[in-house]
Amino acid sequence: MKILQVGKFYPIVGGVEKVMYDLMLGLAERGVECDMLCAASSGSSRTIDVAPRARVIACRALAKVAATMISPSLVATMRRIAANYDIVHIHHPDPAACLALMCSGYKGRVVLHWHSDIVKQRRLLKLYAPLQNWMLRRADLIVGTSPVYLAESPHLKEVRHKTRCLPIGVAPIVPDAAKAAEIRAQYPGKKIVFSLGRLVPYKGFKYLVRAAKYLGDDCVVLIGGCGMLHDELQREIAENGVADKVKLLGYVSDDDLPNYYEACTLFCLPSVQRTEAFGIVQIEAMSCGRPIVATRIPGSGVSWVNQHGKSGLNVDPRDPKALADAIKAVTSDQTTYNQYSQGALERYRSVFTLDHMIENCLLYYDNGKCSATN
């Protein structure tokens, strides 16, 4: 089998690209030739051998518009190489990938990986809808990251007969115990609530800042990430009088991130819109045995990932008091906390490992079927 993964960017800048890259490497390790075709975030077109049987084919882009790379080179390259592959695996949302497939004349099997509906760019969706509908008809199989999203997405209503669930999986986080201890030492005697993501509206960080008002002095909230709302969040911190309880960490490097997962008491994902379709950060934290407090976003898979009452607690979005109450409930006593911690680790190991994702993807490729996930 030869597989071509097609999606947005290289180098990796987001969850969709990480899934695509991990699939490529995982499949290659199992003897399947798998390449990744995408737009280069910068620079000229290039092919990178990243492992035996795995290449990244990065195509020069002219511009980035509404989170989509404008890359005539991507379309031309797809047309030139598509026939060399047994399966083309398209990662959505990415209008450029769909356009490249349409223009390629490819006649083989197509897997469409539905990571998320297009939620933010609704006006552009009207222009893209004919191409998206063509892609949905063209796909032989459509895989989604959670059963909730597959069931609730209005765009999948007419094609649910060919959808299957393929939960995202990650390798277990491996922290540096000494560096994690250094982080904890900066906040002696504190329960550390860690959150991470771009500082943009749909992440809901302002509600986590406001939640700090209801937390005791034994808690500190650490928010990692950069983005347009940095200054606004700093104002929220000042206006709510929680400068001693909430810290904006800024960019957290890949090397430091495992240590924050290890150092924290629990992880909080306060997102408020369906743009947050899954929340990979949840399963990364779970792999360290950290309980989760997340939100029940209608139509999103976030609260499915965090199994309420086992791996953590889910609350209504945009409710600071509910976030604080859930944080306090999870950390109320050591016995309760240990139960959630163990539940988080078990949830990760049973559903969200990288091996599970790769093995189930291979089953899809081979048979078009996969074991059910509850």
C-alpha positions as CSV (number, residue, x, y, z in Angstrom):
1,M,0.0,0.0,0.0
2,K,1.1,3.6,-0.8
3,I,-0.7,6.3,1.1
4,L,-0.7,10.1,0.5
5,Q,-1.7,12.3,3.4
6,V,-2.8,15.8,2.2
7,G,-3.3,18.8,4.4
8,K,-2.3,22.3,5.4
9,F,1.1,23.3,6.6
10,Y,4.7,22.3,7.2
11,P,6.4,22.8,9.6
12,I,3.7,21.6,12.0
13,V,1.8,24.5,13.5
14,G,-1.5,22.9,14.8
15,G,-3.4,19.8,15.8
16,V,-4.5,18.8,12.3
17,E,-0.9,18.8,10.9
18,K,0.3,16.9,14.0
19,V,-2.2,14.1,13.4
20,M,-1.2,14.0,9.7
21,Y,2.5,13.8,10.5
22,D,2.0,11.2,13.3
23,L,0.0,9.0,10.9
24,M,2.7,9.3,8.3
25,L,5.4,8.2,10.7
26,G,3.3,5.6,12.4
27,L,2.3,3.9,9.1
28,A,5.8,4.1,7.8
29,E,7.1,2.3,10.9
30,R,4.6,-0.5,10.2
31,G,6.0,-0.9,6.7
32,V,3.5,1.2,4.8
33,E,4.8,3.8,2.4
34,C,3.2,7.0,3.4
35,D,4.0,10.6,2.2
36,M,2.6,13.9,3.3
37,L,1.7,16.6,0.8
38,C,1.2,20.1,2.1
39,A,2.0,23.8,1.7
40,A,5.3,25.1,3.0
41,S,4.7,27.8,5.6
42,S,7.7,29.6,4.1
43,G,10.4,29.1,1.6
44,S,10.5,27.2,-1.7
45,S,9.1,23.8,-2.6
46,R,11.1,20.9,-1.2
47,T,10.9,17.2,-0.4
48,I,12.1,16.0,3.0
49,D,13.0,12.4,3.8
50,V,11.9,12.1,7.4
51,A,12.1,8.3,7.8
52,P,12.3,5.2,5.7
53,R,9.1,5.0,3.6
54,A,8.0,8.5,4.8
55,R,8.5,11.9,3.0
56,V,7.2,15.4,3.4
57,I,6.4,17.1,0.1
58,A,6.2,20.8,0.9
59,C,4.9,23.0,-1.9
60,R,5.7,26.7,-2.2
61,A,2.8,29.0,-1.2
62,L,2.0,32.5,-2.4
63,A,0.0,33.6,0.6
64,K,-2.1,32.6,3.5
65,V,-5.8,33.7,3.4
66,A,-8.4,32.7,6.1
67,A,-6.1,29.9,7.4
68,T,-5.8,28.5,3.9
69,M,-2.5,28.4,1.9
70,I,-2.8,29.7,-1.7
71,S,-0.4,27.3,-3.4
72,P,-0.7,26.6,-7.2
73,S,2.3,24.3,-6.7
74,L,0.3,22.1,-4.4
75,V,-2.4,21.7,-7.1
76,A,0.2,21.0,-9.8
77,T,2.2,18.5,-7.6
78,M,-1.0,16.6,-6.7
79,R,-1.9,16.3,-10.3
80,R,1.6,15.0,-11.1
81,I,1.9,12.4,-8.3
82,A,-1.6,11.3,-7.2
83,A,-1.7,8.3,-9.5
84,N,1.3,6.8,-7.6
85,Y,-0.8,6.1,-4.5
86,D,-3.4,3.5,-3.6
87,I,-5.2,5.8,-1.1
88,V,-5.3,9.6,-0.8
89,H,-6.1,10.7,2.7
90,I,-7.5,14.3,2.8
91,H,-7.4,16.2,6.1
92,H,-10.3,18.7,6.5
93,P,-10.9,21.6,6.8
94,D,-8.5,22.6,4.0
95,P,-10.0,24.0,0.8
96,A,-6.6,23.8,-0.9
97,A,-6.4,20.0,-0.4
98,C,-9.9,19.5,-1.7
99,L,-9.2,21.7,-4.8
100,A,-5.9,19.8,-5.4
101,L,-7.8,16.5,-5.3
102,M,-10.5,17.7,-7.7
103,C,-7.9,19.0,-10.2
104,S,-5.8,15.9,-10.0
105,G,-8.0,13.4,-11.9
106,Y,-7.2,10.8,-9.2
107,K,-9.4,7.7,-9.6
108,G,-8.3,5.7,-6.5
109,R,-9.7,5.4,-3.0
110,V,-10.2,8.6,-1.0
111,V,-10.4,8.8,2.8
112,L,-11.6,12.2,4.2
113,H,-10.5,13.0,7.7
114,W,-13.1,15.3,9.1
115,H,-11.3,17.1,12.0
116,S,-13.8,20.0,12.3
117,D,-16.6,21.9,10.5
118,I,-15.6,25.3,9.2
119,V,-17.1,27.4,12.0
120,K,-15.3,30.8,11.9
121,Q,-15.2,31.7,8.2
122,R,-19.0,31.3,7.5
123,R,-19.0,33.7,4.6
124,L,-16.2,31.9,2.9
125,L,-17.9,28.6,3.6
126,K,-20.7,29.7,1.3
127,L,-18.1,30.0,-1.5
128,Y,-16.4,26.8,-0.6
129,A,-19.6,24.7,-0.1
130,P,-19.8,23.3,-3.6
131,L,-16.2,22.0,-3.4
132,Q,-16.9,20.7,0.1
133,N,-20.0,18.9,-1.0
134,W,-18.1,17.4,-3.9
135,M,-15.5,16.1,-1.5
136,L,-18.1,14.5,0.7
137,R,-19.6,12.7,-2.3
138,R,-16.2,11.7,-3.6
139,A,-14.8,10.2,-0.4
140,D,-15.1,6.4,-0.1
141,L,-14.8,6.7,3.7
142,I,-15.1,9.6,6.1
143,V,-13.4,9.4,9.5
144,G,-14.0,11.7,12.4
145,T,-12.2,12.3,15.7
146,S,-15.2,11.6,17.9
147,P,-18.6,10.0,17.6
148,V,-20.2,13.2,18.8
149,Y,-18.8,15.3,16.0
150,L,-19.8,12.7,13.4
151,A,-23.3,12.6,14.8
152,E,-23.8,16.3,15.2
153,S,-22.1,17.9,12.2
154,P,-24.8,19.2,9.9
155,H,-22.5,18.8,6.9
156,L,-22.3,15.0,7.4
157,K,-26.0,14.4,7.7
158,E,-26.3,12.9,4.2
159,V,-23.1,10.8,4.3
160,R,-23.2,9.3,7.8
161,H,-23.5,5.8,6.3
162,K,-19.9,6.0,5.3
163,T,-18.5,7.6,8.5
164,R,-16.4,5.9,11.2
165,C,-14.8,7.2,14.3
166,L,-11.0,7.4,14.5
167,P,-10.0,9.1,17.8
168,I,-6.8,11.0,17.8
169,G,-3.9,9.3,19.6
170,V,-0.7,10.6,21.0
171,A,2.5,9.1,22.3
172,P,2.7,9.4,26.1
173,I,4.2,12.6,27.4
174,V,7.7,12.1,28.9
175,P,8.6,14.8,31.3
176,D,11.9,15.7,33.0
177,A,11.1,15.1,36.7
178,A,13.7,17.6,37.9
179,K,12.5,20.4,35.7
180,A,8.9,19.7,36.7
181,A,9.9,20.0,40.3
182,E,11.5,23.3,39.5
183,I,8.2,24.6,38.1
184,R,6.3,23.4,41.2
185,A,8.9,25.1,43.4
186,Q,8.0,28.4,41.9
187,Y,4.5,28.0,43.4
188,P,5.1,26.4,46.8
189,G,2.0,24.9,48.5
190,K,-0.2,25.7,45.4
191,K,-2.4,23.4,43.3
192,I,-1.4,24.2,39.8
193,V,-4.2,24.5,37.2
194,F,-2.6,24.4,33.8
195,S,-4.2,25.5,30.5
196,L,-2.7,25.8,27.0
197,G,-3.6,27.2,23.6
198,R,-3.6,30.2,21.3
199,L,-5.0,33.3,23.0
200,V,-8.0,33.6,20.8
201,P,-11.7,34.0,21.6
202,Y,-12.9,30.4,21.1
203,K,-10.4,29.1,23.7
204,G,-12.5,30.8,26.4
205,F,-9.5,31.8,28.6
206,K,-11.2,34.9,30.0
207,Y,-13.7,32.6,31.7
208,L,-10.8,30.7,33.3
209,V,-9.3,34.0,34.5
210,R,-12.7,35.0,36.0
211,A,-12.9,31.6,37.6
212,A,-9.8,32.3,39.6
213,K,-11.9,34.7,41.8
214,Y,-13.7,31.7,43.2
215,L,-10.6,29.6,43.8
216,G,-8.8,29.6,47.1
217,D,-5.4,31.0,47.8
218,D,-4.0,27.5,47.5
219,C,-4.5,27.5,43.7
220,V,-2.6,29.2,40.9
221,V,-3.7,29.2,37.2
222,L,-1.0,29.0,34.5
223,I,-2.0,29.8,30.9
224,G,0.5,28.9,28.2
225,G,0.3,30.3,24.7
226,C,0.5,33.4,22.6
227,G,-2.1,35.3,20.6
228,M,-4.2,38.4,19.9
229,L,-5.9,38.4,23.3
230,H,-2.8,38.7,25.5
231,D,-3.3,42.3,26.5
232,E,-7.1,41.8,26.9
233,L,-6.4,38.9,29.3
234,Q,-3.9,40.9,31.2
235,R,-6.6,43.5,31.7
236,E,-9.1,40.8,32.8
237,I,-6.5,39.6,35.4
238,A,-6.1,43.1,36.7
239,E,-9.8,44.0,36.7
240,N,-10.7,40.8,38.6
241,G,-8.0,41.2,41.1
242,V,-6.4,37.9,40.5
243,A,-2.8,38.9,39.6
244,D,-1.6,36.6,42.4
245,K,-3.6,33.7,41.1
246,V,-3.3,33.8,37.3
247,K,0.0,33.9,35.2
248,L,0.2,34.2,31.4
249,L,3.3,32.1,30.5
250,G,3.6,33.1,26.9
251,Y,5.0,30.6,24.4
252,V,5.7,27.2,26.0
253,S,8.3,25.3,24.0
254,D,8.0,21.6,23.0
255,D,10.8,20.8,25.4
256,D,9.1,22.6,28.4
257,L,5.6,21.5,27.7
258,P,5.9,17.9,29.2
259,N,7.3,19.4,32.4
260,Y,4.2,21.7,32.8
261,Y,1.9,18.7,32.3
262,E,3.9,16.8,35.0
263,A,4.0,19.8,37.4
264,C,0.3,20.7,37.2
265,T,-2.4,19.3,39.5
266,L,-5.0,19.3,36.8
267,F,-5.5,20.6,33.2
268,C,-8.3,22.9,32.3
269,L,-9.8,23.4,28.8
270,P,-12.3,26.3,29.0
271,S,-13.1,26.5,25.3
272,V,-16.5,27.9,24.2
273,Q,-17.1,27.1,20.5
274,R,-17.2,24.1,18.2
275,T,-14.0,25.3,16.6
276,E,-12.5,23.3,19.5
277,A,-13.6,19.9,18.1
278,F,-11.4,17.6,20.2
279,G,-8.7,19.2,22.3
280,I,-5.5,17.2,21.9
281,V,-4.1,18.9,24.9
282,Q,-6.6,16.9,27.0
283,I,-5.1,13.5,26.1
284,E,-1.6,14.8,26.4
285,A,-2.4,15.7,30.0
286,M,-4.2,12.4,30.6
287,S,-1.1,10.5,29.5
288,C,0.5,12.1,32.6
289,G,-2.4,11.0,34.8
290,R,-3.7,14.6,35.1
291,P,-7.5,15.0,35.6
292,I,-9.3,17.3,33.2
293,V,-11.8,20.1,33.7
294,A,-13.4,20.9,30.3
295,T,-16.6,22.3,28.8
296,R,-19.7,20.8,27.3
297,I,-19.7,22.6,23.9
298,P,-22.8,21.6,21.9
299,G,-21.8,19.4,19.0
300,S,-18.1,19.2,20.0
301,G,-16.2,16.1,20.9
302,V,-14.3,17.9,23.8
303,S,-16.6,16.5,26.6
304,W,-16.6,13.1,25.0
305,V,-12.8,13.0,25.2
306,N,-13.0,14.0,28.9
307,Q,-15.3,11.3,30.3
308,H,-17.3,13.0,32.9
309,G,-16.9,11.5,36.3
310,K,-13.9,9.3,35.3
311,S,-11.1,11.4,33.7
312,G,-12.5,14.6,35.1
313,L,-15.5,16.9,35.0
314,N,-17.3,18.8,32.3
315,V,-19.2,22.0,32.8
316,D,-21.2,24.5,30.7
317,P,-19.1,26.9,28.7
318,R,-18.8,30.6,29.6
319,D,-19.5,29.8,33.3
320,P,-16.5,30.9,35.5
321,K,-18.2,29.7,38.7
322,A,-18.8,26.3,37.3
323,L,-15.2,26.0,36.2
324,A,-14.0,26.9,39.7
325,D,-16.5,24.5,41.4
326,A,-15.3,21.7,39.1
327,I,-11.6,22.4,39.9
328,K,-12.4,22.4,43.6
329,A,-14.4,19.2,43.3
330,V,-11.6,17.3,41.5
331,T,-9.0,18.5,44.1
332,S,-11.2,18.4,47.2
333,D,-9.3,15.6,48.9
334,Q,-6.6,13.2,48.0
335,T,-8.8,10.1,47.6
336,T,-11.1,11.9,45.1
337,Y,-8.1,13.4,43.3
338,N,-6.4,10.0,43.0
339,Q,-9.6,8.4,41.5
340,Y,-9.7,11.1,38.8
341,S,-6.0,10.8,38.2
342,Q,-6.2,7.1,37.7
343,G,-9.3,7.5,35.6
344,A,-7.6,10.0,33.3
345,L,-4.6,7.6,32.7
346,E,-7.0,4.7,32.1
347,R,-9.0,6.7,29.6
348,Y,-5.9,7.7,27.7
349,R,-4.5,4.1,27.6
350,S,-7.8,2.6,26.5
351,V,-8.7,5.0,23.7
352,F,-6.1,7.7,22.9
353,T,-2.7,6.1,22.4
354,L,-0.8,6.7,19.2
355,D,-0.7,2.9,18.6
356,H,-4.5,2.8,18.7
357,M,-4.8,5.5,16.2
358,I,-2.3,3.9,13.8
359,E,-3.7,0.4,14.1
360,N,-7.3,1.5,13.6
361,C,-6.3,3.6,10.6
362,L,-4.7,0.6,9.1
363,L,-7.9,-1.4,9.6
364,Y,-9.8,1.4,7.8
365,Y,-7.4,1.2,4.9
366,D,-7.5,-2.6,4.7
367,N,-11.2,-3.2,5.3
368,G,-13.0,0.2,5.5
369,K,-14.0,-0.9,9.0
370,C,-12.8,-0.2,12.6
371,S,-13.6,-1.4,16.0
372,A,-16.3,0.6,17.8
373,T,-15.2,3.2,20.3
374,N,-17.5,4.1,23.2
